[in-house]
Amino acid sequence: MLLEVIIFQVKATCENFNFQRVFNIVEQFLFPVSKVIDINDPSARFKVITEKKNTNNDEYQAKIKLGNDYLYVKERILYREDLERELMQSRFHHCSREFSSKIFKKLMSRFNFPKLMGIVNVTPDSFYPESRVSKLDELNRIYLNKPDIIDAGGESTRPGSETIKPQDEQSRLMFFFDNLPDNDIEISIDTRNPSTAELFSAKIHYINDISGFSSSMMRDVAKSGKKKCIVMHMRGTPGTMNYLTNYDDLIAEINMFFFERVGSMLDYGIEADKIIIDPGIGFSKTAEGNMKIIANAGSFSIGPDVLFGTSRKSFIGKLTGSNVQERLPETIATSLHLAMNSVDILRVHDVKENRNSLLMLEQLLL
């Protein structure tokens, strides 16, 4: 009975708190909703969302509700020069030319061979047992598969997981960092604790922060160390995120978050090419929401590089009924789709199998 009361209180708190307002509404943001069809006439359809109603009556604008705010949305066919002008009015005005060129390059591409980020969990409780590493031979198997990047984490962030002390996380990660071989594989640290990122700063290239660099201290670590920043979208914490899955417009709200957060990081002095966005598959989304994000992966081509992590996650099991050990085929299917939608990095448990599938698809598309 006590547990039921606690769950009810958590739900009520989540429903009453306006999570859309954890960041400021951006004056304007936009994202693509189609690819370039004719390379001789390279234009694409974009959804443009703004706080300000256009006074020109000739231009139709629908009204949508995001949280407690009403915004105005229109779809427009844009060329690269048009997109650059639109971005100049957004939080991405710092790099409107760079981002507009990059977006159109992605929208014109049939296939992009993504970097593969191999997952290393120095934890006893991550959701996929085969990803847990506690022995040197287990770690060596990861290196033998030659991922482009290794993402090492010392805290499980599966749904419902409890927060651990940074000292415990760091103690676990010592095993990984004490056994780094001398090779050209880039290293990412999967942590939401600035002290952990700072402790291992000399040995890492990326900081993968599921809290989306909400901490100014984490931004300081990234900026001073010139680290690449993986900015993930999530509501709440791993312990509460499963209660925070209701969205008025899922794709729009995630992109609004990215425009605000990435814009803030650019203002903070973090370079544009150091920022990577991750829509956060499995984090505060339903199974249906996860599928919608993957199906619309191209809509996250908004300037920064894009990372997806679909590997063996529970939404797959809800669709196909397979358990975590059986979800490699479904994971590969998402990897192929994401590569055809110009995703830059795939975070996977099975590096070799994903790479071989991508190699085959690449040859078929030549």
C-alpha positions as CSV (number, residue, x, y, z in Angstrom):
1,M,0.0,0.0,0.0
2,L,2.8,2.4,0.9
3,L,4.5,1.7,-2.5
4,E,1.3,2.5,-4.3
5,V,1.0,5.8,-2.5
6,I,4.7,6.7,-3.4
7,I,4.1,5.8,-7.1
8,F,0.9,7.9,-7.1
9,Q,2.8,10.9,-5.6
10,V,5.6,10.6,-8.2
11,K,3.0,10.4,-11.1
12,A,1.1,13.4,-9.7
13,T,4.3,15.4,-9.3
14,C,5.4,14.6,-12.9
15,E,2.0,15.5,-14.4
16,N,1.7,18.8,-12.5
17,F,5.2,20.0,-13.2
18,N,5.7,21.6,-16.7
19,F,8.8,19.8,-17.9
20,Q,8.6,21.8,-21.2
21,R,9.6,24.8,-19.1
22,V,12.9,23.4,-17.8
23,F,14.4,25.5,-20.6
24,N,13.4,28.7,-22.2
25,I,11.1,28.6,-25.2
26,V,13.3,29.6,-28.1
27,E,12.0,32.4,-30.3
28,Q,12.3,30.2,-33.5
29,F,13.4,26.7,-34.3
30,L,13.1,24.5,-37.4
31,F,13.9,21.1,-38.6
32,P,13.6,19.1,-41.9
33,V,10.6,16.9,-42.6
34,S,11.7,15.7,-46.0
35,K,14.8,14.9,-47.9
36,V,16.0,16.6,-51.1
37,I,14.2,14.8,-54.0
38,D,15.8,16.5,-57.0
39,I,19.5,17.1,-56.7
40,N,19.3,19.5,-59.6
41,D,16.9,21.6,-57.6
42,P,18.1,21.0,-54.0
43,S,15.3,22.1,-51.7
44,A,13.6,20.4,-48.9
45,R,10.5,20.9,-46.7
46,F,11.1,22.2,-43.2
47,K,8.8,22.8,-40.2
48,V,9.4,26.2,-38.8
49,I,8.0,26.9,-35.3
50,T,8.0,30.4,-33.8
51,E,6.6,32.3,-30.8
52,K,5.6,35.2,-33.1
53,K,2.5,35.1,-35.3
54,N,3.2,36.2,-38.8
55,T,1.1,39.3,-39.6
56,N,1.2,38.5,-43.3
57,N,-2.2,37.0,-43.9
58,D,-1.1,35.3,-47.1
59,E,1.1,32.9,-45.1
60,Y,-0.8,30.2,-43.3
61,Q,0.3,29.3,-39.8
62,A,-1.2,26.6,-37.6
63,K,-1.3,27.0,-33.9
64,I,0.1,24.3,-31.7
65,K,0.4,23.8,-28.0
66,L,3.8,22.8,-26.4
67,G,3.4,22.5,-22.7
68,N,1.6,25.7,-21.5
69,D,2.8,27.6,-24.5
70,Y,1.1,28.2,-27.8
71,L,3.4,28.5,-30.8
72,Y,2.9,28.9,-34.5
73,V,4.0,26.4,-37.0
74,K,4.3,26.4,-40.8
75,E,5.9,24.1,-43.3
76,R,8.1,25.8,-45.9
77,I,10.2,24.7,-48.9
78,L,13.7,26.0,-48.3
79,Y,16.8,26.2,-50.4
80,R,20.2,26.3,-48.6
81,E,20.3,30.1,-48.7
82,D,16.8,30.3,-47.3
83,L,17.7,27.9,-44.5
84,E,20.8,30.0,-43.6
85,R,18.5,33.1,-43.3
86,E,16.1,31.2,-41.1
87,L,18.9,29.9,-38.9
88,M,20.1,33.5,-38.5
89,Q,16.9,34.1,-36.5
90,S,17.5,31.1,-34.2
91,R,19.8,30.2,-31.4
92,F,22.1,28.8,-34.1
93,H,22.8,32.2,-35.6
94,H,26.5,31.7,-34.5
95,C,27.0,29.1,-37.3
96,S,24.1,29.5,-39.7
97,R,26.2,29.1,-42.8
98,E,28.1,26.1,-41.5
99,F,24.9,24.3,-40.3
100,S,22.8,25.1,-43.4
101,S,25.5,23.6,-45.7
102,K,25.8,20.6,-43.4
103,I,22.1,20.0,-43.2
104,F,21.6,20.1,-47.0
105,K,24.6,17.7,-47.5
106,K,22.8,15.3,-45.2
107,L,19.4,15.8,-46.9
108,M,20.9,15.0,-50.3
109,S,22.7,11.9,-49.1
110,R,21.4,8.3,-49.7
111,F,23.8,6.8,-47.2
112,N,26.3,7.9,-44.6
113,F,28.6,5.3,-43.0
114,P,28.4,6.2,-39.3
115,K,31.1,5.9,-36.7
116,L,30.5,3.0,-34.4
117,M,30.7,3.6,-30.7
118,G,31.2,0.4,-28.7
119,I,29.5,0.2,-25.3
120,V,31.6,-0.8,-22.3
121,N,29.6,-0.9,-19.0
122,V,31.9,-1.3,-15.9
123,T,28.8,-2.0,-13.9
124,P,27.1,-5.0,-12.3
125,D,23.6,-4.0,-13.4
126,S,23.4,-2.7,-16.9
127,F,20.4,-4.0,-18.8
128,Y,22.4,-6.2,-21.3
129,P,24.6,-8.6,-19.3
130,E,27.1,-9.1,-22.2
131,S,28.0,-5.4,-22.1
132,R,29.2,-5.6,-18.5
133,V,33.0,-5.7,-18.2
134,S,34.9,-6.7,-15.2
135,K,37.8,-8.7,-16.5
136,L,40.7,-7.9,-18.8
137,D,39.8,-10.5,-21.4
138,E,36.3,-9.1,-21.7
139,L,37.7,-5.7,-22.3
140,N,40.2,-7.0,-24.9
141,R,37.3,-8.5,-26.9
142,I,35.9,-4.9,-27.3
143,Y,39.2,-3.7,-28.6
144,L,39.5,-6.6,-31.1
145,N,36.3,-5.4,-32.8
146,K,37.9,-2.1,-33.4
147,P,35.1,0.4,-32.8
148,D,35.8,4.0,-33.8
149,I,34.9,5.1,-30.3
150,I,34.6,3.3,-27.0
151,D,32.0,4.6,-24.5
152,A,32.8,3.6,-21.0
153,G,30.3,4.0,-18.2
154,G,30.4,3.2,-14.5
155,E,26.7,3.9,-13.6
156,S,23.7,2.1,-15.0
157,T,21.0,4.5,-16.3
158,R,18.5,1.9,-17.3
159,P,14.9,2.8,-16.5
160,G,14.3,2.7,-12.7
161,S,17.9,2.6,-11.8
162,E,19.1,4.3,-8.7
163,T,21.8,7.0,-8.6
164,I,25.1,6.0,-7.2
165,K,27.8,8.1,-5.6
166,P,30.4,9.7,-8.0
167,Q,33.2,8.0,-5.9
168,D,31.7,4.6,-6.6
169,E,31.3,5.4,-10.3
170,Q,34.9,6.5,-10.4
171,S,36.2,3.4,-8.6
172,R,34.6,1.2,-11.2
173,L,35.9,3.2,-14.1
174,M,39.5,3.0,-12.8
175,F,39.6,-0.6,-14.1
176,F,38.8,0.6,-17.6
177,F,41.2,3.6,-17.7
178,D,44.0,1.7,-16.0
179,N,43.9,-0.8,-18.9
180,L,43.7,1.5,-21.9
181,P,45.9,0.1,-24.7
182,D,48.0,2.3,-27.0
183,N,45.8,2.6,-30.1
184,D,43.8,5.1,-32.1
185,I,40.4,4.4,-30.7
186,E,38.7,7.5,-29.4
187,I,37.4,7.3,-25.8
188,S,34.1,8.6,-24.5
189,I,33.0,8.6,-20.9
190,D,29.4,8.0,-20.1
191,T,28.7,10.1,-17.0
192,R,26.5,12.8,-15.7
193,N,28.9,13.7,-12.9
194,P,31.3,16.6,-13.7
195,S,33.8,15.4,-11.1
196,T,34.0,12.0,-12.9
197,A,34.6,13.7,-16.3
198,E,37.2,15.9,-14.8
199,L,39.1,13.1,-13.1
200,F,39.5,11.2,-16.4
201,S,39.7,14.2,-18.6
202,A,43.3,13.6,-19.8
203,K,42.3,10.2,-21.2
204,I,39.0,11.0,-23.0
205,H,37.9,12.6,-26.2
206,Y,34.1,12.7,-25.6
207,I,31.8,13.4,-22.6
208,N,28.5,11.5,-23.0
209,D,26.1,13.2,-20.6
210,I,22.6,11.9,-20.4
211,S,21.5,15.0,-18.5
212,G,22.2,17.0,-21.6
213,F,25.0,19.3,-20.1
214,S,22.5,20.9,-17.8
215,S,25.4,21.5,-15.4
216,S,27.6,24.5,-15.9
217,M,30.4,22.5,-14.2
218,M,30.1,19.9,-16.9
219,R,30.3,22.6,-19.5
220,D,33.4,23.9,-17.8
221,V,35.1,20.5,-17.9
222,A,34.2,20.1,-21.6
223,K,35.3,23.6,-22.6
224,S,38.6,23.6,-20.7
225,G,39.5,20.2,-22.0
226,K,38.2,20.8,-25.5
227,K,36.1,17.7,-25.4
228,K,33.4,16.6,-27.8
229,C,30.0,16.8,-26.0
230,I,27.2,14.3,-26.5
231,V,24.0,16.2,-25.5
232,M,21.2,13.8,-24.9
233,H,17.5,14.6,-24.5
234,M,15.8,13.2,-21.4
235,R,13.1,14.3,-18.9
236,G,13.6,13.7,-15.2
237,T,16.1,11.0,-14.1
238,P,16.5,7.3,-14.9
239,G,14.5,6.7,-11.8
240,T,11.5,8.9,-12.9
241,M,11.7,9.1,-16.7
242,N,9.2,6.4,-17.3
243,Y,6.5,8.7,-15.9
244,L,7.4,11.5,-18.2
245,T,6.6,10.2,-21.6
246,N,3.7,12.4,-22.6
247,Y,4.4,15.0,-25.4
248,D,2.3,17.4,-27.4
249,D,4.6,17.1,-30.4
250,L,7.5,14.6,-29.7
251,I,9.8,15.6,-32.6
252,A,9.2,19.3,-32.2
253,E,9.8,19.3,-28.4
254,I,13.0,17.3,-28.7
255,N,14.3,19.7,-31.3
256,M,13.2,22.7,-29.3
257,F,15.3,21.4,-26.4
258,F,18.3,21.0,-28.8
259,F,18.0,24.5,-30.1
260,E,17.9,25.9,-26.6
261,R,20.6,23.7,-25.1
262,V,23.1,23.7,-28.0
263,G,22.5,27.5,-28.4
264,S,23.4,27.9,-24.7
265,M,26.6,25.8,-25.2
266,L,27.6,27.9,-28.2
267,D,27.1,31.1,-26.1
268,Y,29.2,29.4,-23.4
269,G,32.1,29.2,-25.8
270,I,32.0,25.5,-26.8
271,E,32.8,25.1,-30.5
272,A,30.0,24.0,-32.9
273,D,32.0,21.0,-34.2
274,K,32.4,19.7,-30.6
275,I,28.6,19.3,-30.1
276,I,26.7,16.1,-30.9
277,I,23.0,15.6,-30.2
278,D,21.3,12.4,-29.1
279,P,17.4,12.2,-29.1
280,G,17.7,9.7,-26.2
281,I,16.0,6.5,-27.4
282,G,14.5,4.8,-24.3
283,F,14.9,7.9,-22.1
284,S,11.4,9.3,-21.1
285,K,9.8,7.9,-24.3
286,T,7.3,5.2,-24.9
287,A,8.0,2.3,-27.3
288,E,5.8,4.0,-29.9
289,G,7.7,7.3,-29.3
290,N,11.0,5.6,-29.8
291,M,9.9,4.2,-33.1
292,K,8.6,7.6,-34.2
293,I,12.0,9.2,-33.4
294,I,13.8,6.5,-35.4
295,A,11.4,6.7,-38.3
296,N,11.9,10.5,-38.4
297,A,15.7,10.4,-37.8
298,G,16.3,12.9,-40.6
299,S,14.4,15.5,-38.7
300,F,17.2,15.7,-36.2
301,S,19.6,16.9,-39.0
302,I,19.6,20.5,-37.6
303,G,23.3,21.2,-37.7
304,P,25.3,19.3,-35.1
305,D,26.3,15.7,-35.6
306,V,23.7,13.2,-34.5
307,L,24.1,10.1,-32.4
308,F,21.5,7.3,-31.9
309,G,21.6,4.5,-29.4
310,T,19.0,1.8,-30.2
311,S,21.1,-1.3,-29.4
312,R,19.0,-4.1,-27.9
313,K,16.7,-1.7,-26.0
314,S,13.4,-2.7,-24.5
315,F,11.2,-0.9,-27.2
316,I,12.4,-3.7,-29.6
317,G,11.2,-6.4,-27.3
318,K,7.8,-4.6,-27.0
319,L,7.5,-4.7,-30.8
320,T,8.8,-8.2,-31.6
321,G,8.6,-10.0,-28.2
322,S,12.4,-10.9,-28.3
323,N,14.4,-10.8,-25.1
324,V,17.6,-8.7,-24.8
325,Q,19.9,-11.6,-25.9
326,E,17.8,-12.0,-29.2
327,R,17.6,-8.3,-30.3
328,L,20.6,-8.1,-32.6
329,P,18.6,-8.4,-35.9
330,E,16.2,-5.7,-34.9
331,T,19.1,-3.5,-33.8
332,I,20.8,-4.0,-37.2
333,A,17.6,-3.0,-39.0
334,T,17.5,0.3,-37.1
335,S,21.3,0.8,-37.8
336,L,20.7,0.5,-41.6
337,H,17.7,2.8,-41.5
338,L,19.7,5.4,-39.5
339,A,22.7,5.2,-41.8
340,M,20.3,6.0,-44.7
341,N,19.2,9.0,-42.8
342,S,22.7,10.4,-42.3
343,V,23.1,9.7,-38.6
344,D,26.8,10.3,-37.7
345,I,27.4,7.9,-34.8
346,L,25.7,4.6,-33.7
347,R,26.2,3.5,-30.1
348,V,26.0,-0.3,-30.2
349,H,26.9,-3.4,-28.2
350,D,27.8,-5.5,-31.3
351,V,30.3,-3.5,-33.3
352,K,31.4,-6.2,-35.7
353,E,27.9,-7.3,-36.7
354,N,26.7,-3.8,-37.2
355,R,29.8,-2.8,-39.2
356,N,29.4,-5.8,-41.5
357,S,25.8,-5.1,-42.2
358,L,26.6,-1.4,-43.0
359,L,29.4,-2.5,-45.3
360,M,27.0,-4.7,-47.2
361,L,24.4,-2.0,-47.5
362,E,27.0,0.5,-48.7
363,Q,28.1,-1.8,-51.5
364,L,24.5,-2.4,-52.6
365,L,23.9,1.3,-52.8
366,L,27.0,2.0,-54.9
